[in-house]
Amino acid sequence: MARRKKHSRDTFSFIHVSHPDGFKDKETQNKIRRHAMGAAGQLRLKPPRNPTVSVDIPPNATIIVGQSRQSLFKRPQQQIVPHIAFLGTYPVETSTRARQLIHFMQVAGNLHLTPFRHESYSLATADPAAFYLYLANAAFLHNHLTQKESNQESSKYLGVCLSQVITRLESEAPRVSPGLIYTMLGLACHETHLGNWDRRAVHLNGLERAVKARGGLESLSQMISLLIFWFDVLESSSRDCVPRYAIPAHLRAEPSPEGTMSSPLTSVIERLTLYGNHEIAGALKSFRFLVDFISHKAHDDKFWNSSSQGASLITPITHSLLSMPRPKGVMGEKNDDSGDYVIEMARIALLIILARLKQTFSFPTDELSYLQERFRILLFCHSGSEFPDLELLVCGLCSLDRLGAHGSICLIHRRPSREAPHRGS
């Protein structure tokens, strides 16, 4: 039996130009035919089907314990939100207008450097009441920037938020959820923008009771406790009074110093400590660490745009200065106890520099003009003290106040390389 001849799989067949009839050769024609039929067969092949797996959602599973039946899990009944922003869903059903306000808030926050704009959005999308308050703030800001007099849209969202807060306070008491606590803080901030001081006081008092019922700021997340602590110190700074809350544990650690403390500043702190002025001595030490830390971060734009980092650095020192005892006597009169006056001058001077520093983080500084006027009165009434080196430092800081926080910080940062001036100079 004769074997079938294997067909050559050569891709090319060469035909000499002097013998063009070679194209009609039987073997060449067979190669052409096989190539054409193979290409046509490939076109007739069906593409492979993608594998599919059918998934059946089982009914609510139950477990039997004795004679009782307990549900192991329940199928979620909430509808899927039709819009997803930043890979997260909204806690309530949103309209087209609401999504426009959310987008506007993100754009306006980046243009006007609104403090905690990213943190507030993350917290607002985790609680329905906080989300309605976020929309109320967005509508209020939109009306303010577009110079519209009507705040009807903002009031509508604010009314829904207040209704949910009242209902949930009755159902969640005495242990209020963190989302509702954040909403109460947001309501106080909203009334501050509107200038309704009585309503703000009501919200702050309710917030204080809710925080105490939960066990203090330590029972909340670090971000919510930072926001409450920051606003408390901000509100206390405008009135120069002692804040409501103590410093949270995660904010008590001072920034690690990058270098050694200067000998003039060390001598000032040691002398103040020797005379029992521990509060202002500790504040100067913390302020020196803060200056050194910021000097190493000054050229980083991300550092100045981080509201949480700025609040974590500035707020604890401001809290310590606001908690210090005030000098006895009438402000604006000559006082023989000039030691208390120069310490008060140091306290006010540090608060002024911290206020300038807050401006670089786009924080409100309503207390600045009041502090400057108070320092001027103290300086006018002062006639020398037992701390001339501290007095010189304080006057140097406030003389550079017009340069802003950066000028004053540069003075503190560069002064250590120089020798301390003579006390008699």
Backbone hydrogen bonds, N-H to C=O, Kabsch-Sander energy under -0.5 kcal/mol:
donor,donor_aa,acceptor,acceptor_aa,energy
19,H,16,H,-1.3
22,G,19,H,-1.9
23,F,20,P,-1.5
24,K,21,D,-1.8
25,D,22,G,-1.4
29,Q,25,D,-2.3
30,N,26,K,-2.2
31,K,27,E,-1.9
32,I,28,T,-2.0
33,R,29,Q,-2.4
34,R,30,N,-2.7
35,H,31,K,-2.2
36,A,32,I,-2.2
37,M,33,R,-2.6
38,G,34,R,-2.3
39,A,35,H,-1.9
40,A,36,A,-2.0
41,G,37,M,-2.1
42,Q,38,G,-1.8
43,L,39,A,-1.3
44,R,40,A,-1.2
45,L,41,G,-0.8
45,L,42,Q,-0.5
57,I,55,V,-0.5
63,I,70,Q,-1.9
65,V,63,I,-0.6
65,V,68,S,-2.3
66,G,64,I,-0.5
68,S,65,V,-2.0
70,Q,63,I,-2.1
70,Q,68,S,-0.5
72,L,61,A,-2.3
73,F,61,A,-0.8
85,A,88,G,-1.8
88,G,85,A,-1.5
90,Y,83,H,-0.5
99,R,95,S,-2.0
100,Q,96,T,-1.8
101,L,97,R,-2.2
102,I,98,A,-2.0
103,H,99,R,-2.2
104,F,100,Q,-2.5
105,M,101,L,-2.5
106,Q,102,I,-1.8
107,V,103,H,-2.2
108,A,104,F,-3.2
109,G,105,M,-2.0
110,N,106,Q,-1.4
111,L,107,V,-1.8
112,H,108,A,-2.7
113,L,109,G,-0.7
114,T,109,G,-1.6
117,R,114,T,-1.2
120,S,116,F,-2.4
121,Y,117,R,-1.3
122,S,118,H,-2.0
123,L,119,E,-2.2
124,A,120,S,-2.1
125,T,121,Y,-1.9
126,A,123,L,-1.0
127,D,124,A,-1.1
131,F,127,D,-1.9
132,Y,128,P,-2.0
133,L,129,A,-1.8
134,Y,130,A,-1.9
135,L,131,F,-2.0
136,A,132,Y,-2.0
137,N,133,L,-2.4
138,A,134,Y,-2.2
139,A,135,L,-2.6
140,F,136,A,-2.2
141,L,137,N,-2.6
142,H,138,A,-2.3
143,N,139,A,-2.3
144,H,140,F,-2.0
145,L,141,L,-2.5
146,T,142,H,-2.1
147,Q,144,H,-0.6
148,K,143,N,-2.8
155,S,151,N,-2.5
156,K,152,Q,-1.9
157,Y,153,E,-1.8
158,L,154,S,-2.3
159,G,155,S,-2.3
160,V,156,K,-1.7
161,C,157,Y,-2.1
162,L,158,L,-2.6
163,S,159,G,-2.1
164,Q,160,V,-2.0
165,V,161,C,-2.3
166,I,162,L,-2.4
167,T,163,S,-2.0
168,R,164,Q,-2.5
169,L,165,V,-2.3
170,E,166,I,-1.4
171,S,167,T,-1.3
172,E,168,R,-3.0
173,A,169,L,-1.1
175,R,172,E,-0.5
176,V,174,P,-1.0
181,I,177,S,-1.9
182,Y,178,P,-2.4
183,T,179,G,-1.7
184,M,180,L,-2.1
185,L,181,I,-1.9
186,G,182,Y,-2.4
187,L,183,T,-2.2
188,A,184,M,-1.7
189,C,185,L,-2.0
190,H,186,G,-2.4
191,E,187,L,-2.3
192,T,188,A,-1.5
193,H,189,C,-1.8
194,L,190,H,-1.5
195,G,191,E,-1.1
196,N,191,E,-2.2
197,W,195,G,-1.3
200,R,196,N,-2.1
201,A,197,W,-2.2
202,V,198,D,-1.8
203,H,199,R,-2.3
204,L,200,R,-2.5
205,N,201,A,-2.3
206,G,202,V,-2.3
207,L,203,H,-2.5
208,E,204,L,-2.3
209,R,205,N,-2.0
210,A,206,G,-2.2
211,V,207,L,-2.5
212,K,208,E,-2.2
213,A,209,R,-2.1
214,R,210,A,-1.2
215,G,211,V,-0.7
215,G,212,K,-0.7
216,G,211,V,-2.8
219,S,216,G,-1.4
220,L,217,L,-1.5
225,S,221,S,-2.6
226,L,222,Q,-2.0
227,L,223,M,-2.2
228,I,224,I,-2.4
229,F,225,S,-2.5
230,W,226,L,-2.9
231,F,227,L,-2.4
232,D,228,I,-2.2
233,V,229,F,-2.3
234,L,230,W,-2.4
235,E,231,F,-2.6
236,S,232,D,-2.2
237,S,233,V,-2.2
238,S,234,L,-1.2
239,R,235,E,-0.5
239,R,236,S,-0.7
240,D,236,S,-0.9
241,C,236,S,-1.8
251,L,248,P,-1.6
252,R,249,A,-1.2
266,T,262,S,-2.3
267,S,263,S,-2.3
268,V,264,P,-1.8
269,I,265,L,-2.3
270,E,266,T,-2.6
271,R,267,S,-2.2
272,L,268,V,-2.3
273,T,269,I,-2.4
274,L,270,E,-2.3
275,Y,271,R,-1.6
276,G,273,T,-1.5
277,N,272,L,-2.8
278,H,276,G,-1.3
281,A,277,N,-1.6
282,G,278,H,-2.6
283,A,279,E,-2.0
284,L,280,I,-2.2
285,K,281,A,-2.0
286,S,282,G,-2.4
287,F,283,A,-2.4
288,R,284,L,-2.2
289,F,285,K,-1.9
290,L,286,S,-2.2
291,V,287,F,-2.5
292,D,288,R,-2.1
293,F,289,F,-2.2
294,I,290,L,-2.6
295,S,291,V,-2.1
296,H,292,D,-0.9
296,H,293,F,-0.5
297,K,293,F,-0.5
297,K,294,I,-1.0
298,A,294,I,-1.0
300,D,297,K,-1.8
301,D,299,H,-0.7
303,F,300,D,-0.5
304,W,300,D,-1.2
305,N,301,D,-1.3
306,S,303,F,-1.0
307,S,305,N,-0.9
310,G,306,S,-2.0
311,A,307,S,-2.7
312,S,308,S,-2.0
313,L,309,Q,-1.5
314,I,310,G,-2.5
315,T,311,A,-1.8
317,I,313,L,-0.6
318,T,314,I,-2.1
319,H,315,T,-2.6
320,S,316,P,-2.0
321,L,317,I,-2.1
322,L,318,T,-2.4
323,S,319,H,-1.5
324,M,321,L,-0.8
333,E,330,V,-1.4
335,N,381,C,-0.5
338,S,336,D,-2.2
340,D,337,D,-0.7
341,Y,337,D,-0.9
342,V,338,S,-2.3
343,I,339,G,-1.7
344,E,340,D,-2.2
345,M,341,Y,-2.3
346,A,342,V,-2.1
347,R,343,I,-2.3
348,I,344,E,-2.5
349,A,345,M,-2.6
350,L,346,A,-2.4
351,L,347,R,-1.9
352,I,348,I,-2.1
353,I,349,A,-2.2
354,L,350,L,-2.4
355,A,351,L,-2.0
356,R,352,I,-2.2
357,L,353,I,-2.2
358,K,354,L,-2.2
359,Q,355,A,-1.4
360,T,356,R,-1.0
361,F,357,L,-0.7
361,F,358,K,-0.8
362,S,359,Q,-1.6
363,F,358,K,-2.6
368,L,365,T,-1.2
371,L,367,E,-2.5
372,Q,368,L,-2.4
373,E,369,S,-2.0
374,R,370,Y,-2.1
375,F,371,L,-2.4
376,R,372,Q,-1.9
377,I,373,E,-1.8
378,L,374,R,-2.2
379,L,375,F,-2.6
380,F,376,R,-1.8
381,C,377,I,-1.9
382,H,378,L,-1.0
383,S,384,G,-0.5
391,E,387,F,-2.3
392,L,388,P,-2.4
393,L,389,D,-2.0
394,V,390,L,-2.5
395,C,391,E,-2.4
396,G,392,L,-2.2
397,L,393,L,-2.1
398,C,394,V,-2.2
399,S,395,C,-1.8
400,L,396,G,-1.0
400,L,397,L,-0.6
401,D,398,C,-1.1
403,L,400,L,-1.4
404,G,401,D,-1.5
408,S,404,G,-1.4
409,I,405,A,-2.4
410,C,406,H,-2.1
411,L,407,G,-1.6
412,I,408,S,-1.9
413,H,409,I,-2.5
414,R,410,C,-2.3
415,R,411,L,-1.9
417,S,414,R,-1.3
418,R,415,R,-2.3
425,S,422,H,-1.6
